């Protein structure tokens, strides 16, 4: 149910379809604990569930998840492209 996880200082916010949860843990620690292949780093402060992604735009540097537009870091474009299906 997790759409994405966003870091903010000493806290991380887990966003689901209906709720947002705050936990006191770093994004790196959460990523390590999840060890789930569907989660990919979208930027330094965002970990996104690629199964929940609706649209990716490299032109604008954004990822659409539900009703949210998340900024994507250029350093993470390669990883995101590798997750996209070939047409």
C-alpha distance (Angstrom), angle and dihedral (degrees) to the residues before:
residue distance angle dihedral
X1 . . .
X2 3.81 . .
X3 3.81 111.3 .
X4 3.79 97.5 -177.3
X5 3.80 143.5 -25.7
X6 3.79 119.9 -131.4
X7 3.81 125.9 -164.4
X8 3.80 120.9 -137.7
X9 3.78 116.1 172.2
X10 3.80 110.5 -63.1
X11 3.80 92.2 -11.3
X12 3.77 136.3 72.3
X13 3.79 123.1 -154.0
X14 3.79 119.7 -145.2
X15 3.79 111.4 -153.9
X16 3.80 119.0 -157.9
X17 3.80 128.7 176.0
X18 3.80 91.2 -85.5
X19 3.82 110.6 12.8
X20 3.79 144.3 39.0
X21 3.80 120.4 -140.9
X22 3.81 126.7 -163.9
X23 3.78 119.8 -148.3
X24 3.78 129.5 176.8
X25 3.77 100.1 -124.2
X26 3.79 136.8 102.0
X27 3.78 121.6 -102.8
X28 3.82 90.1 -120.6
X29 3.82 91.3 55.2
X30 3.80 91.9 48.1
X31 3.80 91.7 48.5
X32 3.79 90.5 51.3
X33 3.79 93.0 47.8
X34 3.80 94.1 47.0
X35 3.80 94.5 51.6
X36 3.81 86.2 177.8
X37 3.81 117.3 148.4
X38 3.82 93.1 -143.3
X39 3.82 92.4 66.1
X40 3.79 115.3 86.0
X41 3.79 132.5 175.0
X42 3.82 109.9 -108.6
X43 3.79 95.3 176.5
X44 3.78 139.6 -15.6
X45 3.81 90.5 -78.1
X46 3.82 103.7 30.7
X47 3.79 132.5 73.2
X48 3.80 112.0 -174.0
X49 3.80 131.5 -161.5
X50 3.81 100.2 -127.2
X51 3.83 90.8 -156.9
X52 3.84 87.4 65.1
X53 3.83 96.6 49.0
X54 3.80 114.4 117.3
X55 3.81 99.8 -179.1
X56 3.79 140.4 1.6
X57 3.81 121.6 -157.9
X58 3.79 117.1 -173.0
X59 3.81 89.2 179.4
X60 3.80 92.4 63.6
X61 3.82 95.8 24.4
X62 3.80 94.5 -123.8
X63 3.78 139.4 128.9
X64 3.81 119.9 -154.7
X65 3.79 116.1 -143.7
X66 3.78 114.1 172.1
X67 3.80 107.1 -48.8
X68 3.84 93.8 -22.2
X69 3.81 129.8 96.1
X70 3.81 111.2 -152.3
X71 3.80 123.7 -163.5
X72 3.77 114.4 -120.3
X73 3.80 122.5 -146.5
X74 3.81 116.5 -128.4
X75 3.80 90.6 -131.6
X76 3.81 88.8 63.5
X77 3.84 98.7 49.0
X78 3.83 92.7 96.5
X79 3.79 93.4 53.9
X80 3.80 91.7 47.4
X81 3.83 92.9 47.4
X82 3.79 90.0 51.9
X83 3.83 89.6 57.1
X84 3.79 94.2 52.3
X85 3.82 118.3 95.8
X86 3.79 117.8 -112.4
X87 3.80 115.5 -117.3
